[in-house]
């Protein structure tokens, strides 16, 4: 069986022809994605790099968050899964995989774009896991809007509440519980560096995440808490089919990268594991770009 250590040509490791046009009502489900994404369910092999750790992962039901949660569990961490109530079935599938790896899974449905629910999610995770020393903020809102005139204040506000405010609330609430050696991993995007014209609000939040993380990394370094960022390029997740991209653009999704295809969530999970583990103990305030070769500053 292949795993993340298998030697192979990245160009043809996954689908290189176009994805079929499709649309899901938000937030989108992994179970309805065509073709299914690879989150590492059958391919990620752990080596106990996170043995005994206690992690909270937002957006853990599908896409990149799901892949990170699976990888954390297989590396030895107990995992609290944060997700929207509409994503319950996907979240239960992830919980089953975490438990199959011999680790504790905690299901935490809620809307982190609401301050009380975001903070409550942290408190629930701490109580259920008996503490917290790993925080992966992956959840995000992305809705394409070709014309600025059509970008409503409501959508602009929801995007910032989900992508930026929730980060502030969750990290602030978690800080009293995070010991020296803890790791915070935030999720930016290639959109922070090369923004698409139809993603004005989303791209703006992703650059804000980079800046917030660099400031926090300096503030928290003396306390022994590291803050880093993963910046994905085009990855095949329900986010893209639930309004994140124009439906007609899906057949060419990801083909603009030098590798020539979209990434699969399983291919980015090791980046989160690296930044979570002691191997990156001297790395803080950094942004790790995983984008198929697209140049970034």
C-alpha positions as a Markdown table, in Angstrom:
| # | Residue | x | y | z |
|---|---|---|---|---|
| 1 | Unk | 0.0 | 0.0 | 0.0 |
| 2 | Unk | 1.3 | 3.5 | -0.8 |
| 3 | Unk | 1.6 | 6.1 | 1.9 |
| 4 | Unk | 3.0 | 9.6 | 2.2 |
| 5 | Unk | 6.6 | 8.2 | 2.1 |
| 6 | Unk | 6.1 | 6.4 | -1.2 |
| 7 | Unk | 8.5 | 7.6 | -4.0 |
| 8 | Unk | 6.4 | 8.8 | -7.0 |
| 9 | Unk | 6.0 | 11.4 | -9.6 |
| 10 | Unk | 3.9 | 14.3 | -8.1 |
| 11 | Unk | 2.6 | 15.3 | -11.5 |
| 12 | Unk | 0.5 | 12.2 | -12.1 |
| 13 | Unk | 0.1 | 11.1 | -8.4 |
| 14 | Unk | -3.5 | 12.2 | -8.5 |
| 15 | Unk | -6.1 | 13.2 | -11.1 |
| 16 | Unk | -4.8 | 15.5 | -13.7 |
| 17 | Unk | -7.9 | 15.8 | -16.0 |
| 18 | Unk | -10.6 | 18.2 | -15.2 |
| 19 | Unk | -13.2 | 17.8 | -12.4 |
| 20 | Unk | -16.8 | 17.6 | -13.4 |
| 21 | Unk | -19.0 | 20.6 | -13.0 |
| 22 | Unk | -21.0 | 20.3 | -9.8 |
| 23 | Unk | -22.5 | 22.4 | -7.0 |
| 24 | Unk | -23.3 | 21.8 | -3.4 |
| 25 | Unk | -25.3 | 24.1 | -1.0 |
| 26 | Unk | -22.9 | 25.4 | 1.6 |
| 27 | Unk | -21.0 | 24.4 | 3.6 |
| 28 | Unk | -20.6 | 21.3 | 1.4 |
| 29 | Unk | -19.9 | 17.7 | 2.3 |
| 30 | Unk | -17.0 | 15.4 | 1.6 |
| 31 | Unk | -19.5 | 12.6 | 1.2 |
| 32 | Unk | -21.0 | 14.3 | -1.9 |
| 33 | Unk | -17.7 | 15.4 | -3.6 |
| 34 | Unk | -17.2 | 13.9 | -7.1 |
| 35 | Unk | -14.7 | 12.4 | -7.3 |
| 36 | Unk | -14.0 | 11.8 | -3.6 |
| 37 | Unk | -11.0 | 13.6 | -2.1 |
| 38 | Unk | -8.1 | 11.7 | -0.6 |
| 39 | Unk | -7.8 | 12.8 | 3.1 |
| 40 | Unk | -5.3 | 10.1 | 3.9 |
| 41 | Unk | -7.9 | 7.6 | 5.0 |
| 42 | Unk | -6.1 | 4.8 | 3.3 |
| 43 | Unk | -2.7 | 6.4 | 2.8 |
| 44 | Unk | -1.5 | 8.3 | 5.8 |
| 45 | Unk | 1.0 | 6.3 | 8.0 |
| 46 | Unk | 1.8 | 7.7 | 11.5 |
| 47 | Unk | 5.1 | 7.4 | 13.3 |
| 48 | Unk | 4.2 | 8.6 | 16.8 |
| 49 | Unk | 5.4 | 12.2 | 16.2 |
| 50 | Unk | 2.6 | 13.6 | 18.3 |
| 51 | Unk | 2.3 | 11.0 | 20.9 |
| 52 | Unk | 0.1 | 12.1 | 23.9 |
| 53 | Unk | -0.8 | 15.5 | 22.4 |
| 54 | Unk | -4.2 | 17.0 | 22.7 |
| 55 | Unk | -5.4 | 18.8 | 19.5 |
| 56 | Unk | -8.4 | 21.0 | 18.5 |
| 57 | Unk | -9.0 | 21.2 | 14.8 |
| 58 | Unk | -11.5 | 23.5 | 13.3 |
| 59 | Unk | -13.1 | 22.6 | 10.0 |
| 60 | Unk | -12.3 | 19.0 | 10.9 |
| 61 | Unk | -15.2 | 17.4 | 9.0 |
| 62 | Unk | -13.8 | 17.6 | 5.5 |
| 63 | Unk | -11.0 | 18.9 | 3.3 |
| 64 | Unk | -7.8 | 20.0 | 4.8 |
| 65 | Unk | -9.1 | 20.0 | 8.4 |
| 66 | Unk | -10.2 | 16.4 | 8.0 |
| 67 | Unk | -6.8 | 15.4 | 6.6 |
| 68 | Unk | -5.0 | 17.2 | 9.5 |
| 69 | Unk | -7.3 | 15.5 | 12.1 |
| 70 | Unk | -6.6 | 12.0 | 10.6 |
| 71 | Unk | -2.9 | 12.6 | 10.5 |
| 72 | Unk | -2.8 | 14.0 | 14.1 |
| 73 | Unk | -4.6 | 10.9 | 15.4 |
| 74 | Unk | -2.3 | 8.5 | 13.5 |
| 75 | Unk | 0.7 | 10.4 | 14.9 |
| 76 | Unk | -0.6 | 9.7 | 18.5 |
| 77 | Unk | -2.8 | 12.8 | 19.3 |
| 78 | Unk | -6.3 | 12.9 | 20.8 |
| 79 | Unk | -8.4 | 15.2 | 18.6 |
| 80 | Unk | -11.4 | 17.5 | 19.2 |
| 81 | Unk | -13.3 | 18.1 | 16.0 |
| 82 | Unk | -14.9 | 21.4 | 15.4 |
| 83 | Unk | -17.5 | 21.7 | 12.6 |
| 84 | Unk | -20.9 | 23.1 | 11.6 |
| 85 | Unk | -23.9 | 21.1 | 12.7 |
| 86 | Unk | -24.8 | 20.5 | 9.0 |
| 87 | Unk | -21.6 | 18.6 | 8.6 |
| 88 | Unk | -22.4 | 16.1 | 11.4 |
| 89 | Unk | -22.2 | 13.0 | 9.1 |
| 90 | Unk | -18.8 | 13.9 | 7.7 |
| 91 | Unk | -17.6 | 14.7 | 11.3 |
| 92 | Unk | -18.8 | 11.3 | 12.5 |
| 93 | Unk | -16.8 | 9.6 | 9.8 |
| 94 | Unk | -13.7 | 11.4 | 10.9 |
| 95 | Unk | -14.3 | 10.6 | 14.5 |
| 96 | Unk | -14.5 | 6.9 | 13.6 |
| 97 | Unk | -11.1 | 7.1 | 11.9 |
| 98 | Unk | -9.6 | 8.9 | 14.9 |
| 99 | Unk | -10.9 | 6.2 | 17.2 |
| 100 | Unk | -9.7 | 3.4 | 14.8 |
| 101 | Unk | -6.2 | 4.9 | 15.3 |
| 102 | Unk | -6.6 | 4.3 | 19.0 |
| 103 | Unk | -7.1 | 7.9 | 19.9 |
| 104 | Unk | -9.9 | 9.9 | 21.6 |
| 105 | Unk | -12.3 | 11.8 | 19.3 |
| 106 | Unk | -14.5 | 14.6 | 20.6 |
| 107 | Unk | -17.3 | 15.9 | 18.4 |
| 108 | Unk | -17.9 | 19.7 | 18.8 |
| 109 | Unk | -20.6 | 21.0 | 16.4 |
| 110 | Unk | -21.0 | 24.7 | 16.4 |
| 111 | Unk | -20.6 | 28.0 | 14.5 |
| 112 | Unk | -17.3 | 29.5 | 15.2 |
| 113 | Unk | -18.3 | 32.7 | 13.4 |
| 114 | Unk | -20.3 | 33.4 | 16.6 |
| 115 | Unk | -18.1 | 34.6 | 19.5 |
| 116 | Unk | -19.9 | 32.6 | 22.2 |
| 117 | Unk | -19.8 | 29.4 | 20.2 |
| 118 | Unk | -16.2 | 29.8 | 19.2 |
| 119 | Unk | -15.1 | 30.3 | 22.8 |
| 120 | Unk | -17.4 | 27.5 | 24.0 |
| 121 | Unk | -15.8 | 25.2 | 21.5 |
| 122 | Unk | -12.4 | 25.7 | 23.1 |
| 123 | Unk | -13.7 | 25.2 | 26.6 |
| 124 | Unk | -15.4 | 22.0 | 25.6 |
| 125 | Unk | -12.2 | 20.7 | 24.0 |
| 126 | Unk | -10.2 | 21.4 | 27.1 |
| 127 | Unk | -12.7 | 19.7 | 29.3 |
| 128 | Unk | -13.0 | 16.6 | 27.2 |
| 129 | Unk | -9.3 | 16.2 | 26.4 |
| 130 | Unk | -8.1 | 17.2 | 29.9 |
| 131 | Unk | -6.1 | 20.0 | 28.4 |
| 132 | Unk | -4.9 | 21.4 | 25.1 |
| 133 | Unk | -1.5 | 21.8 | 23.5 |
| 134 | Unk | -2.2 | 21.8 | 19.7 |
| 135 | Unk | -4.5 | 24.2 | 17.9 |
| 136 | Unk | -5.1 | 23.9 | 14.1 |
| 137 | Unk | -7.3 | 26.6 | 12.8 |
| 138 | Unk | -8.4 | 25.4 | 9.4 |
| 139 | Unk | -12.1 | 26.3 | 9.0 |
| 140 | Unk | -12.8 | 29.0 | 6.4 |
| 141 | Unk | -15.5 | 30.6 | 4.4 |
| 142 | Unk | -15.0 | 31.2 | 0.7 |
| 143 | Unk | -17.7 | 32.4 | -1.7 |
| 144 | Unk | -16.8 | 33.6 | -5.1 |
| 145 | Unk | -18.4 | 36.9 | -6.3 |
| 146 | Unk | -17.3 | 38.2 | -9.7 |
| 147 | Unk | -18.5 | 41.8 | -9.3 |
| 148 | Unk | -17.7 | 44.0 | -6.2 |
| 149 | Unk | -21.3 | 45.4 | -6.6 |
| 150 | Unk | -22.6 | 41.9 | -5.8 |
| 151 | Unk | -20.4 | 41.4 | -2.7 |
| 152 | Unk | -22.8 | 42.2 | 0.1 |
| 153 | Unk | -21.9 | 43.6 | 3.5 |
| 154 | Unk | -23.4 | 40.5 | 5.0 |
| 155 | Unk | -21.1 | 38.2 | 3.0 |
| 156 | Unk | -18.1 | 40.4 | 3.7 |
| 157 | Unk | -18.9 | 40.3 | 7.4 |
| 158 | Unk | -19.5 | 36.5 | 7.5 |
| 159 | Unk | -16.2 | 35.9 | 5.7 |
| 160 | Unk | -14.3 | 38.0 | 8.2 |
| 161 | Unk | -16.1 | 36.5 | 11.2 |
| 162 | Unk | -15.3 | 33.0 | 10.1 |
| 163 | Unk | -11.8 | 33.5 | 8.9 |
| 164 | Unk | -10.3 | 36.2 | 11.1 |
| 165 | Unk | -12.6 | 36.9 | 14.1 |
| 166 | Unk | -12.9 | 33.2 | 15.0 |
| 167 | Unk | -9.1 | 32.9 | 14.9 |
| 168 | Unk | -8.9 | 35.8 | 17.4 |
| 169 | Unk | -11.6 | 34.3 | 19.7 |
| 170 | Unk | -10.3 | 30.8 | 19.6 |
| 171 | Unk | -6.7 | 31.6 | 20.2 |
| 172 | Unk | -7.5 | 34.1 | 23.0 |
| 173 | Unk | -9.7 | 31.6 | 24.7 |
| 174 | Unk | -7.1 | 28.8 | 24.4 |
| 175 | Unk | -4.1 | 30.7 | 25.6 |
| 176 | Unk | -4.6 | 30.2 | 29.3 |
| 177 | Unk | -4.5 | 26.4 | 28.7 |
| 178 | Unk | -1.6 | 26.2 | 26.3 |
| 179 | Unk | 1.7 | 25.1 | 28.0 |
| 180 | Unk | 5.2 | 25.9 | 26.8 |
| 181 | Unk | 5.8 | 23.7 | 23.8 |
| 182 | Unk | 2.3 | 24.1 | 22.4 |
| 183 | Unk | 1.8 | 24.8 | 18.8 |
| 184 | Unk | -0.8 | 27.0 | 17.0 |
| 185 | Unk | -1.2 | 26.5 | 13.3 |
| 186 | Unk | -3.3 | 28.9 | 11.2 |
| 187 | Unk | -4.4 | 28.4 | 7.6 |
| 188 | Unk | -3.8 | 31.1 | 5.0 |
| 189 | Unk | -3.9 | 30.6 | 1.2 |
| 190 | Unk | -2.2 | 31.3 | -2.1 |
| 191 | Unk | -4.9 | 34.0 | -2.3 |
| 192 | Unk | -3.0 | 36.0 | 0.3 |
| 193 | Unk | -0.2 | 36.5 | -2.3 |
| 194 | Unk | -2.0 | 36.1 | -5.7 |
| 195 | Unk | -5.6 | 37.1 | -5.1 |
| 196 | Unk | -8.2 | 36.1 | -7.6 |
| 197 | Unk | -10.5 | 38.9 | -8.8 |
| 198 | Unk | -13.6 | 37.0 | -7.7 |
| 199 | Unk | -12.4 | 36.3 | -4.1 |
| 200 | Unk | -11.9 | 39.9 | -2.8 |
| 201 | Unk | -13.2 | 39.3 | 0.7 |
| 202 | Unk | -11.6 | 35.8 | 1.1 |
| 203 | Unk | -8.2 | 36.9 | -0.2 |
| 204 | Unk | -8.2 | 39.9 | 2.2 |
| 205 | Unk | -8.8 | 37.6 | 5.2 |
| 206 | Unk | -6.0 | 35.3 | 4.2 |
| 207 | Unk | -3.4 | 38.1 | 4.2 |
| 208 | Unk | -4.8 | 39.2 | 7.5 |
| 209 | Unk | -4.2 | 35.7 | 8.9 |
| 210 | Unk | -0.6 | 35.9 | 7.8 |
| 211 | Unk | -0.1 | 39.2 | 9.5 |
| 212 | Unk | -1.9 | 38.2 | 12.7 |
| 213 | Unk | 0.1 | 35.0 | 13.0 |
| 214 | Unk | 3.5 | 36.8 | 12.6 |
| 215 | Unk | 2.6 | 39.3 | 15.3 |
| 216 | Unk | 1.4 | 36.6 | 17.6 |
| 217 | Unk | 4.4 | 34.5 | 17.0 |
| 218 | Unk | 6.6 | 37.3 | 18.3 |
| 219 | Unk | 4.3 | 37.9 | 21.3 |
| 220 | Unk | 4.1 | 34.2 | 22.3 |
| 221 | Unk | 7.6 | 33.0 | 21.6 |
| 222 | Unk | 8.9 | 34.0 | 25.1 |
| 223 | Unk | 6.1 | 31.8 | 26.5 |
| 224 | Unk | 7.4 | 28.8 | 24.5 |
| 225 | Unk | 4.3 | 28.8 | 22.3 |
| 226 | Unk | 4.9 | 28.7 | 18.5 |
| 227 | Unk | 2.6 | 30.2 | 15.9 |
| 228 | Unk | 2.9 | 29.2 | 12.2 |
| 229 | Unk | 0.8 | 29.2 | 9.1 |
| 230 | Unk | 0.1 | 26.7 | 6.3 |
| 231 | Unk | -0.9 | 28.5 | 3.0 |
| 232 | Unk | -2.5 | 26.0 | 0.6 |
| 233 | Unk | -2.9 | 26.5 | -3.1 |
| 234 | Unk | -5.8 | 24.9 | -5.0 |
| 235 | Unk | -6.9 | 21.8 | -3.1 |
| 236 | Unk | -9.9 | 19.5 | -4.0 |
| 237 | Unk | -12.3 | 20.0 | -1.2 |
| 238 | Unk | -16.1 | 20.7 | -0.8 |
| 239 | Unk | -15.2 | 24.4 | -0.3 |
| 240 | Unk | -14.6 | 24.6 | -4.0 |
| 241 | Unk | -18.0 | 23.1 | -5.0 |
| 242 | Unk | -20.1 | 25.0 | -2.5 |
| 243 | Unk | -19.6 | 28.4 | -4.1 |
| 244 | Unk | -15.9 | 28.7 | -3.6 |
| 245 | Unk | -15.3 | 28.6 | -7.3 |
| 246 | Unk | -17.5 | 29.3 | -10.3 |
| 247 | Unk | -19.0 | 25.9 | -11.3 |
| 248 | Unk | -17.8 | 26.3 | -14.9 |
| 249 | Unk | -14.2 | 26.7 | -13.7 |
| 250 | Unk | -14.0 | 23.3 | -12.0 |
| 251 | Unk | -12.9 | 21.4 | -15.1 |
| 252 | Unk | -9.7 | 23.4 | -15.1 |
| 253 | Unk | -9.3 | 23.7 | -11.3 |
| 254 | Unk | -5.7 | 23.5 | -10.2 |
| 255 | Unk | -4.3 | 23.1 | -13.7 |
| 256 | Unk | -2.6 | 26.6 | -13.5 |
| 257 | Unk | 0.0 | 25.2 | -11.0 |
| 258 | Unk | 3.4 | 24.2 | -12.3 |
| 259 | Unk | 2.6 | 20.6 | -11.2 |
| 260 | Unk | -0.5 | 20.9 | -13.4 |
| 261 | Unk | -3.2 | 19.7 | -11.0 |
| 262 | Unk | -5.1 | 20.4 | -7.8 |
| 263 | Unk | -3.7 | 19.1 | -4.6 |
| 264 | Unk | -5.4 | 16.5 | -2.4 |
| 265 | Unk | -5.9 | 17.1 | 1.3 |
| 266 | Unk | -3.7 | 14.1 | 2.1 |
| 267 | Unk | -0.8 | 15.9 | 0.5 |
| 268 | Unk | -1.0 | 18.9 | 2.9 |
| 269 | Unk | -1.5 | 17.0 | 6.2 |
| 270 | Unk | 2.2 | 16.4 | 6.7 |
| 271 | Unk | 2.8 | 20.2 | 6.7 |
| 272 | Unk | 0.5 | 20.5 | 9.7 |
| 273 | Unk | 2.1 | 17.5 | 11.4 |
| 274 | Unk | 5.6 | 19.1 | 10.9 |
| 275 | Unk | 4.5 | 22.4 | 12.4 |
| 276 | Unk | 2.8 | 20.6 | 15.3 |
| 277 | Unk | 5.8 | 18.4 | 16.2 |
| 278 | Unk | 9.0 | 19.1 | 18.1 |
| 279 | Unk | 10.9 | 18.8 | 14.8 |
| 280 | Unk | 9.9 | 22.4 | 14.0 |
| 281 | Unk | 10.8 | 23.6 | 17.5 |
| 282 | Unk | 12.9 | 26.5 | 16.2 |
| 283 | Unk | 10.2 | 27.5 | 13.6 |
| 284 | Unk | 7.8 | 30.2 | 14.5 |
| 285 | Unk | 6.2 | 33.1 | 12.6 |
| 286 | Unk | 6.7 | 31.2 | 9.4 |
| 287 | Unk | 4.3 | 30.5 | 6.5 |
| 288 | Unk | 4.7 | 27.1 | 4.8 |
| 289 | Unk | 3.3 | 27.3 | 1.3 |
| 290 | Unk | 1.9 | 24.1 | -0.2 |
| 291 | Unk | 0.6 | 25.1 | -3.6 |
| 292 | Unk | 2.0 | 23.0 | -6.4 |
| 293 | Unk | 4.8 | 25.4 | -7.2 |
| 294 | Unk | 3.0 | 28.7 | -7.5 |
| 295 | Unk | 5.6 | 31.5 | -6.6 |
| 296 | Unk | 5.0 | 33.5 | -3.4 |
| 297 | Unk | 6.9 | 36.4 | -2.0 |
